[in-house]
Amino acid sequence: MGWLGTLTMAGLGLLSTLFVFAFGLVVLAIIVMFVIDVSQTHDAVRRNYPVIGRFRYLFSTLGEFFRQYFFAMDREEMPFNRAERDWVYKSASGADNTIAFGSTKNLNAVETVIFVNCPFPTLDEHALPTPPVIFGPGADQPYEAHSIINVSGMSFGALSKPAVRALSKGAKLAGCWLNTGEGGLAPWHLEGGADVVFQMGTAKYGVRDDNGGLDEAKLRELAAHPEVKMLELKMSQGAKPGKGGILPAEKVTEEIAGIRGIEAYKASISPNRHPEIDNVSQLLDMIDRMRDVSGLPTGFKTVVGAYGWLDEMAEEIHRRGLAHAPDFITVDSGDGGTGAAPMPLMDNVGLPIREALPMVTDVLTRYGLRDRVKLVASGKLITPADVAWAYCAGADVVVSARGFMFALGCIQSLKCNKNTCPTGITTHDRRLQRGLDPEDKAVRVKNFVDKIRYGVGIIAHSCGVPHPRALKRYHCRIVLETGRSTPLDDVYPVPEVMERYREGGRADEMPAPRVHGSSVA
Ligand SMILES: Cc1cc2nc3c(=O)[nH]c(=O)nc-3n(C[C@H](O)[C@H](O)[C@H](O)COP(=O)(O)O)c2cc1C
């Protein structure tokens, strides 16, 4: 045997020793796990099925990752199914997002929206650009909003720096606004030059005085940035009504702490309400104060549950005069998204936008405030059909948070409350952020907005109107439990403006003429 043979034999000997050693280690590990499992008392499955019981946890963890690729059907997952996500991904990439063969959507499911196409659709050459909406006509600096979809509030903190930079640049490219969310105004919100809506949450990050109240000087200074066009007072958010913002300690970096004016690496928990706003009168006081200090149109964001207060507020507005009305109300859906929230609030508190939007629209209509107070709608409005429904139901503007996250590349891994987002969108881990190039993703944001505009436009034209803001309730039908559909204005009839408030009513919100129990466009 030559030296090569000797070497081979020695290698094989070493490999077999390593194999026996590894095998021994595995056996030893199984014995250790067996002893741990049978002697522990807190886990019944592992105590009754030592070692094997552990696979249950391994598989349910792996299932979270693999379900979406191998097992879930296109229309099955929550909160967003694969068909919806794919639509956004394809739109954002700028690729052709037509589909072939036929719809995979079950059109008999209760709540399905069906738009009422007109026998004589709007000719392409008769289509009109969507007119802008004027917010706060009486404010020192009214704001003209052009986009039918805009970026909903997501704080710098919940989102990473590259994500905010991408949204800022993307919103500028797309010509839509970017809402800061409740984490204060960061330089990254301003970087791209997009229109910015500054949100003041319950902790008043960035504009707080030493006692947790509003520091008017800070607000004045912040509102002086030319990019900041409107202020939004956050009362509540769909995912957690009655609970303030939650940013886990590991996400409170030095920079984020600096912007918020809090301690780094300590959980950032906002109060569950503005302490000084305990009724509609104080709500209107705060809106007046913010508007007076800033000169900017000012509104508030809420999720609707109880609703009598909306009537109360409308009456109080009339008592004070229309100048004291909020310039807009953002109605968030009970199933809205969040960086972090307790499950009972996320799952079971607050009305979904499908009910809340027509309800709030109708209160404003009855009180003749429909023109004065603009309605911004949010909550899983990420495809053209969702957005078009919102315009039919009464929205003046739509905003989306998670639609834009998908545009940035979010894969719905549901890790926003950790610091481990695999796509870099909601993590401050530099390694994970490397995958998110703000310049590249900004283009995706613009593409997504363009495709929404195009898609809502073609629905509007199919319904025979020249642009999305001309969509009305009678342009859409809803599938009921019987499997048959009924006009949205049968489910939510458009109310009359009350006699004493007729002046401020909006003619196009008047009920449509009705023929044979159905409405005509
Ligand atoms: C990561 C993340 C952070 C959010 N942060 C805020 C916030 O700071 N303030 C707020 O009012 N809403 C916040 N939201 C809620 C969104 O603005 C929006 O109201 C809600 O997600 C519904 O819209 P969507 O279904 O398009 O996501 C956040 C949502 C997400 C997903």
The ligand as an SDF file (V2000), in Angstrom:
LIG
                    3D

 31 33  0  0  0  0  0  0  0  0999 V2000
  -46.1400   48.9370   10.8940 C   0  0  0  0  0  0  0  0  0  0  0  0
  -47.3400   49.8140   11.1290 C   0  0  0  0  0  0  0  0  0  0  0  0
  -47.2080   50.9610   11.8930 C   0  0  0  0  0  0  0  0  0  0  0  0
  -48.3110   51.7880   12.1180 C   0  0  0  0  0  0  0  0  0  0  0  0
  -48.1600   52.9360   12.8370 N   0  0  0  0  0  0  0  0  0  0  0  0
  -49.2070   53.7710   13.0020 C   0  0  0  0  0  0  0  0  0  0  0  0
  -49.0640   55.0240   13.6480 C   0  0  0  0  0  0  0  0  0  0  0  0
  -47.9850   55.4060   14.0820 O   0  0  0  0  0  0  0  0  0  0  0  0
  -50.1750   55.8100   13.7580 N   0  0  0  0  0  0  0  0  0  0  0  0
  -51.4000   55.4360   13.2470 C   0  0  0  0  0  0  0  0  0  0  0  0
  -52.3640   56.1740   13.3610 O   0  0  0  0  0  0  0  0  0  0  0  0
  -51.5480   54.2680   12.6150 N   0  0  0  0  0  0  0  0  0  0  0  0
  -50.4930   53.4290   12.4710 C   0  0  0  0  0  0  0  0  0  0  0  0
  -50.6570   52.2700   11.7670 N   0  0  0  0  0  0  0  0  0  0  0  0
  -51.9950   51.9680   11.2000 C   0  0  0  0  0  0  0  0  0  0  0  0
  -52.1050   52.4150    9.7410 C   0  0  0  0  0  0  0  0  0  0  0  0
  -51.8430   53.7850    9.5900 O   0  0  0  0  0  0  0  0  0  0  0  0
  -53.4890   52.1200    9.1530 C   0  0  0  0  0  0  0  0  0  0  0  0
  -54.4410   52.9120    9.8180 O   0  0  0  0  0  0  0  0  0  0  0  0
  -53.9280   50.6800    9.2630 C   0  0  0  0  0  0  0  0  0  0  0  0
  -52.8590   49.8000    9.1010 O   0  0  0  0  0  0  0  0  0  0  0  0
  -54.9870   50.3430    8.2270 C   0  0  0  0  0  0  0  0  0  0  0  0
  -54.4990   50.4980    6.9220 O   0  0  0  0  0  0  0  0  0  0  0  0
  -53.9610   49.2490    6.0490 P   0  0  0  0  0  0  0  0  0  0  0  0
  -54.9890   48.1820    6.1380 O   0  0  0  0  0  0  0  0  0  0  0  0
  -53.7550   49.8030    4.6850 O   0  0  0  0  0  0  0  0  0  0  0  0
  -52.6870   48.8000    6.6850 O   0  0  0  0  0  0  0  0  0  0  0  0
  -49.5670   51.4270   11.5690 C   0  0  0  0  0  0  0  0  0  0  0  0
  -49.6870   50.2840   10.7950 C   0  0  0  0  0  0  0  0  0  0  0  0
  -48.6020   49.4790   10.5640 C   0  0  0  0  0  0  0  0  0  0  0  0
  -48.7650   48.2520    9.7080 C   0  0  0  0  0  0  0  0  0  0  0  0
  1  2  1  0
  2  3  1  0
  2 30  2  0
  3  4  2  0
  4  5  1  0
  4 28  1  0
  5  6  2  0
  6  7  1  0
  6 13  1  0
  7  8  2  0
  7  9  1  0
  9 10  1  0
 10 11  2  0
 10 12  1  0
 12 13  2  0
 13 14  1  0
 14 15  1  0
 14 28  1  0
 15 16  1  0
 16 17  1  0
 16 18  1  0
 18 19  1  0
 18 20  1  0
 20 21  1  0
 20 22  1  0
 22 23  1  0
 23 24  1  0
 24 25  2  0
 24 26  1  0
 24 27  1  0
 28 29  2  0
 29 30  1  0
 30 31  1  0
M  END
$$$$
